[in-house]
Amino acid sequence: MFRSFETRRFTLADGVVIHGRIGGSGPALLLLHGHPQTHTMWHRVADELAQRFCVVALDLRGYGDSSRPPADAQHASYSKRAMAADAVAVMSELGHARFDVCAHDRGARVAHRLALDHPQCVRRLMLLDIAPTLAMYEGTTEAFARAYWHWFFLIQPPPLPERLIDADPVSYVRSVMGRRHAGLGAFDPRAMGEYERCIAQPGSAEAVCEDYRAAATIDLEHDRADRAAGMKLAMPLRVLWGAHGTVGQCFDVLRLWRDAADATSGRALDCGHYVAEERPAELLDEAWRFFDDVVR
């Protein structure tokens, strides 16, 4: 995995350390992972992407081998705005003022905020298996709540969810990932080993909960403010989702993103939630075509 990549650690102005891998050359492409994973989730596509791009795969704050900042009453330290600023700072340190983004799940929510807050940085944006956070909360149904139970478990006041996760973090990861369409068989054992190692690190349970608490509070405030101001994404947006996943089954993904962006296209793939690990060849084909004019 990541045969052509080097490991890097970036210490940002606020003291947060962001861990990641960098490989390849060409136009810059930022990869952001989802929950409860790390940058390792890109292992089936990263080496191929690095043949055409300078690929930067980061661990979000609170995940992988990045810092786990302390919680605060407003959950601001785990807001998508703060996470997006981390990514922009890393890319700036690497000399990339503009770049493309491909992001999954929680990382895709960070990428959405990044594109809103720093539109000058993002050339093209590809988001995997999400609808806009505000739209999903406003459109929550019983079916969605049952399938995405972790959304509503993790936002409960501390310390209950933290204690339950810390009691058996590996079981937590396997429960969240294994209950989805593809089961645990979709994942390389080496990748699963990384997800399990990182969730067991001190502070991981609190960080994960704070990520979701932020999504249900301060992130929604930011999203509502943008909607009231009429803000929409202006760069080309490609959205992909799993035909067998909860997001695609519970929401009109393409319509919701067309409400949020000016130039949106997308489709469902024959998979569940974990697009990059379930359908890596199709994802690569989509990336080549969507980012093609940038590569040329």
C-alpha positions as CSV (number, residue, x, y, z in Angstrom):
1,M,0.0,0.0,0.0
2,F,1.2,3.5,-0.8
3,R,4.3,2.2,-2.5
4,S,5.5,5.5,-4.0
5,F,4.5,7.7,-1.0
6,E,6.4,9.4,1.8
7,T,5.0,9.9,5.3
8,R,4.8,13.5,6.5
9,R,3.7,15.4,9.7
10,F,2.7,19.0,9.5
11,T,2.7,21.2,12.7
12,L,0.2,24.0,12.1
13,A,0.0,27.4,13.7
14,D,-2.4,26.4,16.4
15,G,-0.1,23.4,17.4
16,V,-2.3,20.8,15.7
17,V,-0.3,18.1,13.9
18,I,-1.7,16.7,10.7
19,H,-0.3,13.3,9.5
20,G,-0.4,12.2,5.9
21,R,1.2,10.7,2.9
22,I,2.4,12.4,-0.3
23,G,3.2,10.7,-3.6
24,G,3.4,11.4,-7.3
25,S,3.8,14.5,-9.4
26,G,1.6,16.7,-11.5
27,P,-1.5,18.7,-10.5
28,A,-2.2,18.5,-6.7
29,L,-5.0,16.2,-5.6
30,L,-6.1,16.2,-1.9
31,L,-7.7,13.1,-0.5
32,L,-9.8,13.2,2.7
33,H,-11.1,10.1,4.4
34,G,-14.3,9.2,6.4
35,H,-15.3,7.8,9.7
36,P,-14.1,5.6,11.4
37,Q,-11.2,5.3,9.0
38,T,-7.9,7.1,8.1
39,H,-6.1,8.1,5.0
40,T,-5.4,4.4,4.5
41,M,-8.9,4.0,3.0
42,W,-7.4,5.3,-0.3
43,H,-4.9,2.4,-0.6
44,R,-6.6,0.8,-3.6
45,V,-6.5,3.9,-5.7
46,A,-3.6,6.1,-4.3
47,D,-0.7,4.6,-6.3
48,E,-2.6,4.8,-9.6
49,L,-3.7,8.4,-8.9
50,A,0.0,9.3,-8.1
51,Q,0.9,8.4,-11.7
52,R,-0.9,11.6,-12.8
53,F,-1.2,13.7,-9.7
54,C,0.7,14.9,-6.7
55,V,-1.5,13.1,-4.2
56,V,-1.8,14.4,-0.7
57,A,-3.7,12.0,1.6
58,L,-4.3,13.4,5.1
59,D,-5.6,12.1,8.4
60,L,-8.3,14.6,9.6
61,R,-7.7,16.0,13.1
62,G,-9.0,13.5,15.6
63,Y,-8.3,10.6,13.3
64,G,-5.4,8.4,12.3
65,D,-2.1,9.7,13.5
66,S,-3.1,13.4,13.5
67,S,-3.6,15.4,16.7
68,R,-6.7,15.0,18.9
69,P,-7.3,18.6,20.2
70,P,-9.2,19.0,23.4
71,A,-13.0,19.5,23.2
72,D,-14.6,22.9,23.8
73,A,-18.1,23.9,24.7
74,Q,-19.0,25.0,21.2
75,H,-17.3,22.0,19.5
76,A,-15.4,24.5,17.4
77,S,-12.1,22.6,17.5
78,Y,-13.8,19.8,15.5
79,S,-15.9,22.0,13.3
80,K,-15.6,21.3,9.6
81,R,-14.4,24.8,9.3
82,A,-11.4,24.0,11.5
83,M,-10.7,20.8,9.7
84,A,-10.9,22.5,6.3
85,A,-8.5,25.2,7.5
86,D,-6.1,22.3,8.5
87,A,-6.2,21.0,4.9
88,V,-5.7,24.4,3.4
89,A,-2.7,25.1,5.7
90,V,-1.1,21.8,4.7
91,M,-1.6,22.3,1.0
92,S,-0.2,25.9,1.3
93,E,2.9,24.6,3.1
94,L,3.4,22.1,0.2
95,G,3.1,25.0,-2.2
96,H,-0.3,24.2,-3.6
97,A,-2.4,27.3,-3.7
98,R,-5.1,25.6,-5.9
99,F,-5.8,21.9,-6.0
100,D,-8.5,19.3,-6.7
101,V,-10.3,17.4,-4.0
102,C,-11.7,13.9,-3.7
103,A,-13.2,13.1,-0.4
104,H,-15.4,10.5,1.3
105,D,-17.9,10.6,4.2
106,R,-16.7,12.9,7.0
107,G,-13.9,14.0,4.8
108,A,-16.4,15.0,2.1
109,R,-18.2,17.2,4.6
110,V,-14.8,18.8,5.4
111,A,-14.3,19.2,1.6
112,H,-17.7,20.8,1.2
113,R,-16.8,23.4,3.9
114,L,-13.4,23.9,2.4
115,A,-14.9,24.7,-1.0
116,L,-17.3,27.2,0.6
117,D,-14.8,28.9,2.8
118,H,-11.8,28.8,0.4
119,P,-13.3,28.7,-3.1
120,Q,-10.1,30.1,-4.6
121,C,-8.3,27.0,-3.5
122,V,-10.5,24.3,-5.2
123,R,-10.5,23.7,-8.9
124,R,-12.7,20.6,-9.0
125,L,-14.5,18.7,-6.2
126,M,-15.5,15.1,-6.1
127,L,-17.6,13.9,-3.1
128,L,-18.3,10.3,-2.2
129,D,-21.5,9.0,-0.6
130,I,-22.8,12.0,1.2
131,A,-25.6,14.6,0.8
132,P,-25.2,18.0,2.3
133,T,-25.2,17.7,6.1
134,L,-28.0,20.3,6.7
135,A,-30.2,18.6,4.1
136,M,-29.6,15.2,5.7
137,Y,-30.5,16.4,9.2
138,E,-33.6,18.3,7.9
139,G,-34.7,15.2,5.9
140,T,-34.0,12.6,8.6
141,T,-36.5,9.7,8.5
142,E,-36.9,6.7,10.7
143,A,-35.2,4.6,8.1
144,F,-32.2,6.9,8.0
145,A,-32.0,7.1,11.8
146,R,-32.0,3.3,12.2
147,A,-29.3,2.9,9.5
148,Y,-27.1,5.8,10.6
149,W,-27.6,5.1,14.3
150,H,-24.1,6.2,15.0
151,W,-24.9,9.8,14.1
152,F,-27.3,10.1,17.0
153,F,-25.3,7.9,19.4
154,L,-22.1,10.0,19.0
155,I,-23.8,13.3,19.6
156,Q,-25.0,12.4,23.0
157,P,-23.5,14.4,25.9
158,P,-20.2,13.2,27.3
159,P,-19.0,11.0,28.7
160,L,-21.4,8.2,27.8
161,P,-20.6,7.5,24.2
162,E,-16.9,8.0,24.9
163,R,-17.0,5.4,27.7
164,L,-18.9,2.9,25.6
165,I,-16.4,3.2,22.6
166,D,-13.4,3.1,24.9
167,A,-14.6,-0.1,26.5
168,D,-14.1,-1.9,23.1
169,P,-12.9,0.4,20.3
170,V,-12.2,-2.4,17.9
171,S,-15.8,-3.8,18.2
172,Y,-17.1,-0.3,17.6
173,V,-15.2,0.0,14.3
174,R,-16.2,-3.4,13.2
175,S,-19.9,-2.8,14.1
176,V,-20.1,0.5,12.2
177,M,-18.3,-0.8,9.1
178,G,-19.5,-4.4,9.2
179,R,-23.2,-3.6,9.3
180,R,-23.1,-1.9,5.9
181,H,-23.8,-3.4,2.5
182,A,-20.4,-5.0,1.8
183,G,-19.7,-6.3,5.3
184,L,-16.2,-6.6,6.6
185,G,-15.1,-8.7,3.7
186,A,-14.7,-5.6,1.5
187,F,-11.7,-4.4,3.5
188,D,-8.0,-5.4,3.2
189,P,-6.9,-6.8,6.6
190,R,-4.0,-4.4,6.6
191,A,-6.3,-1.5,6.2
192,M,-8.7,-2.8,8.9
193,G,-5.7,-3.2,11.2
194,E,-4.9,0.5,10.7
195,Y,-8.5,1.6,11.5
196,E,-8.5,-0.6,14.6
197,R,-5.1,0.7,15.8
198,C,-6.0,4.3,15.4
199,I,-9.5,4.1,17.1
200,A,-7.8,2.6,20.1
201,Q,-5.4,5.5,20.6
202,P,-6.0,7.7,23.6
203,G,-8.4,10.5,22.9
204,S,-9.9,8.9,19.8
205,A,-13.3,8.3,21.2
206,E,-13.7,11.9,22.4
207,A,-12.4,13.2,19.0
208,V,-14.9,11.1,17.1
209,C,-17.8,12.2,19.3
210,E,-16.7,15.8,19.0
211,D,-16.6,15.5,15.2
212,Y,-20.2,14.4,15.2
213,R,-21.3,16.9,17.9
214,A,-19.9,19.7,15.8
215,A,-21.8,18.4,12.8
216,A,-25.0,18.6,14.7
217,T,-24.4,22.1,16.2
218,I,-21.8,24.6,14.9
219,D,-21.5,23.1,11.5
220,L,-25.3,23.5,11.0
221,E,-25.0,27.1,12.1
222,H,-22.3,27.7,9.4
223,D,-24.5,25.9,6.8
224,R,-27.6,27.9,7.7
225,A,-25.7,31.1,7.5
226,D,-24.4,30.2,4.0
227,R,-27.9,29.2,2.9
228,A,-29.3,32.5,4.1
229,A,-26.6,34.3,2.2
230,G,-27.4,32.4,-1.0
231,M,-23.9,30.8,-1.1
232,K,-23.4,27.9,-3.5
233,L,-20.4,26.0,-4.8
234,A,-19.2,27.5,-8.1
235,M,-16.5,25.0,-9.1
236,P,-17.4,21.8,-11.0
237,L,-18.8,19.2,-8.6
238,R,-19.0,15.4,-9.2
239,V,-20.9,13.3,-6.7
240,L,-20.9,9.5,-6.5
241,W,-22.8,7.3,-4.1
242,G,-23.5,3.7,-3.5
243,A,-26.7,2.4,-4.9
244,H,-26.9,0.0,-2.0
245,G,-26.0,2.6,0.6
246,T,-28.2,4.5,3.1
247,V,-27.5,7.9,1.6
248,G,-28.7,6.9,-1.9
249,Q,-31.7,5.0,-0.6
250,C,-32.9,7.8,1.8
251,F,-32.1,10.9,-0.1
252,D,-32.3,12.4,-3.6
253,V,-28.5,12.9,-3.7
254,L,-28.2,14.6,-7.1
255,R,-31.1,17.0,-6.5
256,L,-29.8,18.0,-3.1
257,W,-26.3,18.8,-4.5
258,R,-27.8,20.7,-7.4
259,D,-29.5,22.9,-4.8
260,A,-26.1,23.5,-3.2
261,A,-23.8,23.9,-6.3
262,D,-24.0,25.5,-9.7
263,A,-22.3,22.8,-11.8
264,T,-23.2,19.4,-10.4
265,S,-23.1,15.9,-12.0
266,G,-23.1,12.5,-10.6
267,R,-24.4,8.9,-10.4
268,A,-24.8,5.9,-8.2
269,L,-22.3,3.0,-8.3
270,D,-23.1,-0.6,-7.8
271,C,-21.7,-0.7,-4.2
272,G,-22.4,0.4,-0.7
273,H,-20.9,3.2,1.3
274,Y,-17.2,2.5,1.0
275,V,-16.7,3.5,-2.7
276,A,-12.9,3.6,-2.8
277,E,-12.6,0.1,-1.3
278,E,-15.6,-1.5,-2.9
279,R,-15.3,-0.1,-6.4
280,P,-11.7,1.2,-6.8
281,A,-11.5,0.7,-10.6
282,E,-14.8,2.6,-11.2
283,L,-13.6,5.4,-8.9
284,L,-10.4,5.7,-10.8
285,D,-12.2,5.8,-14.1
286,E,-14.4,8.6,-12.7
287,A,-11.4,10.5,-11.5
288,W,-9.6,10.3,-14.8
289,R,-12.6,11.7,-16.7
290,F,-13.6,14.3,-14.2
291,F,-10.1,15.7,-13.7
292,D,-9.0,15.0,-17.3
293,D,-8.7,18.6,-18.4
294,V,-6.7,19.5,-15.3
295,V,-4.2,16.6,-16.1
296,R,-3.8,17.7,-19.7
